[in-house]
């Protein structure tokens, strides 16, 4: 690469580094799901058990509700053991995951399309607000994407290096298995790889030995996941039922129609659909011009389409679309360039590439503005929520018994383990219900509960407590 290209790459990585670590503890807000995964990793680091404390000395492994697997929980536990158990420590590792994902994505794009296209993809990724909103939180999306893109990169290296083909296929398969084990929706990678395998077989790009090597390498991390994640009391039917419909949605047709409408009526989803449309057109154009589409891109495209289809039968949270958005960005600049070149060919001008680069620049600048001022991650820049809880619990005596009622996101800020916990999981399921008599008998000194839960006061569970303080959406209760 020329000096100016290297300068652009360094500048964009520094930009990504800045936003990955900026206001890391506060932005985005530390939230419910993050509390689950943080606690599981922290207990692994402190006690050697990947579970959630429901009462002092009682740490329970939760198989289905804590859906993020060991490819995040175990590295996070090791990280906390080395660098300390704190929100700042945990999120620092997540910031490194963001930078690693951006780096591997850049090298993938560079190998497939050249340095200019890779820099364009890098610019779009480095300024993409959802990357930081999802990535800075202790969640499985970005680690899973890192493993997925690493799989695609290593597969490409295997195809390009006959002497070390088996080695790179083993590494690629291992990354694919780690990706699938990170979070249930990455199971969609399986049918995407199957499609890629069929195409590779028909092209005579893959042999039986290649397929067997990749399959066995991927199977090992998946088997490890099944052993680590699920315990003796977990039946296959319960596991599959939960993963198939975690929110117990009854009106599937209604949900699908609602989410389908949302795909074309919201700015964020329209952005994804626009990227995907350009990707589809780009694939068509390249097929017409006899340009070979790599198996890596076929797998990534198939996976992204499956993610969009799977989103239709969920509760509608847009973060479920994030993996499709991130992959579409990697392949967008090349698809846009191919589309622009084909559409402007009849005019016989050299403007097509300039139009494409101008559009990438505009998108990146608009994304940078959102990332800086008008996005969920930007909303947290002025927050003091984490700082408030750290300060609050620093003044709570170690002898004070605290009950966290459906507030797993607050637990990480408490010092010590003198606490009880009850959590309402999706669709009304719960864990820690056996701890509720502690509230009924007013044995806890303090109760942390969200205001909405307090208003409902189901079964009069809070009758023996009164509000002591309020902070953000939470109420802090004390005995009457």
N, C-alpha and C positions, 0 to 999 in steps of 0.2 A: 504494500500500500504506500501511496505517496505521503509526504509529510502532512499535508492538509487533511487527508483522510484519517490518518492516525490522530491528528489533533481533534477532529470531530468525534472520533470514537472515545478518546480520553475525556473530552468535554461532556459528552452524553453520559458516560459512566459516572463522572463526578456529580452530574446533576441527579442521577439516580441514587447515588450514595447519599447526597444531601437530603433528598425527600424520604429515603428509606429510614434515616435516623432522626430526622427533624421531629421534635416534640414526640419522640417515640413512645413515651409512657402514657401520653394523653390522647394521641391521635393515631387511629380512631379511638372512640370511647371503648374502654374495656367492657365487654358485653357477655351476655348469658352463655352462649355456646363456648366461648373462649374460656369461661370459668371451669367448665367440665374438663377440657383438655389440659389446661394449666394445672389443675389439682391432680390429675392423673399422673402427669409428668413429675410434679413436685413430690408426690408421695413415693414415686419410684426412686427419686434421688435421695429422699430422706429416710425411707423405710424399706426400700426394695420391693414395694408392692405397687403395681400399676392399677390403682383404684382410687376411690373417693372416700374420704372420711365421713361417716354418718354420725359418729359419736366418738368421744375420746378413746383412743386405742382400738377403734373398730373401723378398719379400712376395707371397703368392699370393691371387688372387681366388678365392673358393670360392662357386660358384653355388647349389648345392642344399642343402648342409648349413647354410649361413648363410641361413636362410629369411626373416629380417626384411629388408624392402626399403628402398629409399632414403628413403621418407617418414619413417623414423626415423634411419637411418644418416647421411644427409647433414645434417639439422639438428643431430644430435649431433656430427658432425665439425666443423661450423661453430662450435657452442657451445664445444667443446674448444679450437679454434684461438683463440677470443677469451678464454676464461676459464681455460684451462690443461687439461692432460691429467692427470686424476686420478679416482679413484673418487668422491670427494666432488663434483667438478665434474659428472661424468656423472649422478650420482644427483640432483643439484640440478635439472637439466633435467627428469628424470623426475618429480620432485615437482611441478614447474610443470605438466607434462602432467596429473597427477592433478587439480590445482586447476582447470585449464582444462576438463577433462572434466566435473567437478562443476558448474562455472558454466554451461556450454552445456546440460547436462542440466536444470539448474534453469530456464533460460529456455525450453527446449523444453516442459517440463511446465507452466510458467506460461502460455505462449501457448495451450496446448491445454486446460488444466483449471482455471486460476486460481491465485492466489497461495497459498491454504491448502493445496491439493493439492501444489503445487510445493514448499512448505516441508516437507511430510511426506516427499516423495521425497528432498529434500535431507538431511533428518535420517537417513534410512535409508542413503543413499549415504555421507554423511560419517562414519558409524560402521561401515561395512562392512569387516571385516578383509581379505578377499581383494583389495579395491581397493588397499590399501597393500602387501599381500604381492606382488601382481603388478605394481603400478604403480611402486613405488620401485626395483625391479630394472630393469636396462637390457633391457627386453623390448618386444615389439611390441603387446601386448594393449591397454594403455590408449591409446597413440597411435592405434591403429586404431579403437578405440571413440570417441575424440575426433573423428576424421574422420567416422565413421558418424553420430554424433549431430549433428554440424555439417551434414552432408548433409540429415538430416531437418528440422533447424531452417530451413535455407535454402530447402528445398522449400516449407515452410509459408509462409515470407515471400514466395516467388514467387506462391503461390496467393492471397495476401492483398493483393498490390500489382500491379495490372494494368499500371500505367505502367512498373514496373521488373521485370516478369515475366521477360523474357529474361535480364536481368542476374543475377537470383537463381537462375534455372535453370542458367545457366553455372557459377555458384559452387557450386551444389548438385551438379551433375555432376562438377565437379573434385574436390570432397570425397569423392564416392562412388568415383571412380577412385583417389584417394590411399589410401582405406581398403582397397580391394582389393589395392593394391600394397604395403601395409605387411606383410602376413603371409598365407601361402597360405590359411588357413582362412577369411579374409574374402572369398574367392571365393564363399562361400555367399551373399554379399550380392547377387550377380547373379540367381539364381533368385528371391530375395525381392523384388528390384526388378521383375523380370518379372511376378510375381504382382500387385504394386502397379500396374504399368502397365496390365495387363488390367482391373483393377477401375476404375482411373481413366478408361480408355477407355470402358468400359461406362457409367460415370456421366456421361460427357461432360465430365469435369473436365480431361482432357488431350487436346490436339490432336496431329496428326501433327508439326506444327512444334515443339511442346513436347517430344515424345518424341525427335525428331531432335536438338534443342538439347542435351538432357540426355545423350543417348547419345554424341554427338561430344565433349562436354566431359569425360565420364568416360573416353572412349577414349584421350585424349591422355596422362594420367598412367599409364595401363596400358601404352601403347606405350613410354613412357619407361622404365617398369619392365623391360619385356622387353629393352630395349637395354642398360640399366645392369646388370641382374642377371645376364644370361646372355651368355656369350662364345662365340667361334667353335667351340670344341670341344664345346659342349653340344648334344646332339641332343634333339629334341622328345620322342622316345620315352623317353629316360633321365629327362628332367625330369618328364614325366607319371607315369612309373612310380614315381619317388621320392615325388612329392607324393601320389599315390593310396595308397601304403602305405609310409610312411617307415620303419616299424619291421619291415618284411618279415614281417608276421604271416601264418602259414600257416593256422592254425585260426581263420578269420574267424568261423565260426558259434559256436565256443566262446567267443571273446572277446566277441562281441555278447551272448550269454546271460549271461556273467559281469558285463559292464558294466550290462546291463539290471537285474540283481539289485542291483548296487551303487547304482543310482539310488534304490532304495526301502529301503536298509538302512543308509545312512550319514547322519549329521546334516546335513552340508553339502549333499548331493544331495537329501535330503528337503526342505530349505529351498527349493531351486530348484524342485522338483516342486510344492511347496505354492504358491509364488508363481505358477507357471505355471497351476496348477489355478484359482486365483482369477482369473487373467487370462482364461482360457478361459470361466469362468462369467460374468465381467464382460462379455465380448464378447457372450455369448449373451443376457444380461439386457438389454443396451443394444440389441441387435437386436430383442428382443421389445418394448421400449418405443419403438422407432422412432428411437433416437438414432443419428445418423450417426457411424460410426467413421472417423477420418481415414486417409488413405493412409499417413501417417507411422507410425501405430500398426500398420496392416496389414503394412507392410514390416518393422517392428521385430519384430512377433510371428512372422511367417514366418521371419525370420532366426533368431530364438531357437529355434524348433522345429527348424530345420535343424541348428543347432549341437548340440542334444541328440541328434539322430539321428546326426550325424557322430561324436559322442563314442563311440557304441556300437562303432565299428570301429577305435578307437584302443587304445593300450596302457593306457588307464584313468586317466591323470593328470587330476585334477579341475580343474586350471587351464584345460583345454580347454573347460570349462563356464562359465568366468568371464564371457565376453561375454554369454551368455544370462542369467546371474544379474544382471549390471549393468543390462541393458535391462529385465528383468522388474521390477526395483526401481523404475525410473522410472515405469512404468505401473501398479504395484501399488496405490498409494493410491486412485487413481480407480476402478480395477476393484473394489477392496474396498468402497469407498463405494457403488458401484452395486449390488454383490451384497448388502451389508447392507441397503440401502434396500428392495430388492425382496423380500428374505426376511422383513423385519419389517413390510412394508406391511399385511399382514393383521391385525397387532396394533394398527395405528393409533396408534403411539407415535412420539415424536421422538427415540428413543434410538439409532436406527441409526447416525447419524453419530458420536455419542459413542463407541459401541462400536468403530467403525472407527478413530477417532483414538486410542482407548486401546490398541488392538492395535498400531498403528504405534508408539506411544510405548514399549510394552513391548518390541517387537522392537528398536527403536533402542537402548534401555537395555541389553538383553542383548548386543547387538552391541558396544556401547561397552565393556562388561565384558570381552568376549572380546578386543577390540582392545587393551585395556589390560593384560590378564593371561593370557589362555588362548587363544592363537592362534600360528600360525607366525611372524607378524610380531612378536608380543609376546615370543616366545622369544629374539629377537635383541636385545632391549633391554639385556640384561646381557652380551652377547657382546663379546669383545675380539679376534675373529679377524682382522679387517681391520687393526686396530692392531698385532697381533702381526706380520703379514707386512710391514707398512710398516717397523716397527722392525727386523725381521730383515734385510731387503734394504738398509736404510740402512747396515748394517755389512758388506755384501758388496762386495768390491773390484770396480771396473769391469773389471778384467782377468780376473776369475773367469768361467769359462764355465759356464752353467747349462743343464741339459736338463730341460724340462718334459714329463713323460710322462703324457699324458692328464689334464692339470690346467690347462686354459685359464683357469680362474677364479683361479689364483694369478699368472699372468703380469702382470696389470695392476699388481701391487705392486712389480715389479722396476724398478729404475732402469737406464736404458740399454737397448741392444739386443743385448748379447753373450749370446744364448741361442738354443737350438734347441727344436723342439717337435714332438711327435707326438700326434695326437688320434684316439681311437676314436669314430667317429660312430655314430648309431643302427644297430642290426642288424648290428654287426660291421664296417661300412664304416670306412674310416680316411682320414686325410690326413696327409702328412708321413712316410710309411713310408720314404722315401728317406733320412731322417735317422737311422734306427736303427743303421747302422754306427758312428755316433758313440759310441753306448753300447757296442756290441760291442768296439770298440777302446779304450774308456775314455778318450776324448778330452775328455769333459766333466768339469769339476772337481766340480760338484754336480749331483745329480739330485733333482727333486721328483716324488714319485709317491704316489698313494693307497695305503693299506695293503693293500687287496684286490688291487690290481694287483701289488704286491710279492710277496704270498703266492703268486700264480699263477706269476710269473716265467717266463712263456711263452718257451720256447726258450733259457732261461738267459740272458736279456738283461741281467740285473743281476748276473751272477756275478762281475764284476770290481769290484763296489762293495760297500760295507758301510754299515750304518745309522750315521749320525752323530748325528742328532736326530730326535725325533718331536714333531709338533704337530698337535693335533686328529686328523683321520683320515689325516694325511699323514706320510710318512717322507722325511727328507732324507738322501740318500746321498752318500758320498764315496769316492774311489778306495781300494782296499785297499793 
